[in-house]
Amino acid sequence: MTKRYRSDALAAVHETAAGLSAAGILSKQSMKDFDALCLTPIEPLTPEEIRAVRLRENVSQAVFARHLNVTSGLVSQWERGEKRPRGASLKLLTLVAKKGLQAVA
C-alpha cells in the first residue's frame, strides 16, 4: 500500500525525515513523533455535521453505515444526537468528511 500525504510538501518532508532516520541522524523516537504528526487529526462531529457529510455523499443511512462497518441504527442515533461516534468510527467519519466516501471504500 502506498503512503498518502495531505500535500506534496508533507510527502517531501517525510521522505527527508525518513532518510535522516535511516542515516542515524534522526532518532527512532523523533521519527515516530513525526509520523504521528502526519496522521489525519480526529475531529468531533456534531449530529448535523454527520448528516451533512452523508447527504453530501448522496447515500442512505444504510449505505453510509455499510461503508463505516456499523449498523444503520447507529448512524441514525449519531444523526439524532443520541450517541456520539468514538474510536475507529470517529476516525473513519473524519476521513469521509475530509476526503469523501471513496477514502474508506
N, C-alpha and C positions, 0 to 999 in steps of 0.2 A: 504494500500500500504506500503510495506516495504521500509525503507530508504536504499539507496545505497550510499556507500562512495568510494572515489578514492582509498583507501587502507584499509587493516585491521587495520593498526596502527591508521589511522584517525578515523575509527569507534570506536576503543577503547578509544581514547582521547575524542571523542564526548560523548560517554557513561559516561565517568568520569565527564566531564563538566556538563552534564545533571543531574547527581547525586548530584554534588555540588550545582547546581542551585536549585534543589528540596529541599536540606537541608538548603537553605538560605545563603550559604557561597558565592555563586557566584550570582551577581545581575542579574536581568532580562535583563538589557541593555547589560551587558557583554556577556550573553548567546546569545542575538540577534546578537551581533557583531561576536561572534564565529560561529554562524550558517551561517552568510554571508560569512565568510572565507571558509566554506565548499562547497560553490557553485562552479560549473564549471565556470572558468573565460571565459568571452566572448572575442574572438579574431577576429579582422577584417580579412577577407579572400580576396585575390586577385581573379580576374576572372579566372586565370589559376588554382588556388587552388580549387575553387569551381568546375570547370570542372574535375579536377583530382580526387576529392572526389567522384563525380558522376560516373566517369569511374571506379574507384576502386571498387565501389559498384555494377558495371556492370548493370546499369539501364539506361533507356532512360530519356530524359528530362521530358517527361510526367509522368513517374512513379515516378521520383525523386520529381517532383512538387506535386504529389498526397500525398506523404509521408509528405511533408512540409506544405501542405494545402495552396499552392499558384498555380498560373497558370503556364503552361509550357512556355508561352511567357515571364513571369517574370524570370524564370530560364534562358532562352535564353539571356535575357537582362543582367542578372548578369554575365553570362559567356562571353559576348561580352564587358563587362565593361560599358555598357550604364547606368546601375543603380547599386547601392550598397545595399546589404541586410542590414536591420536595425531591431532593436527591437526583437520581438519574432522570426522572420525569421533568424536573425543572431544567436540567441541563439540555435535554432534548428540545423542550419548548423554547429555550433561549436561542438555540441553534436555528430552529424553524423561524423564530421571529426575526433573526438577523439575516439568514441566508435562504429561507424558503423551505418548503417541504422536501424538495429534492435533496437537501443536505442530509436527511435521515432516511430517504427512500432506498 
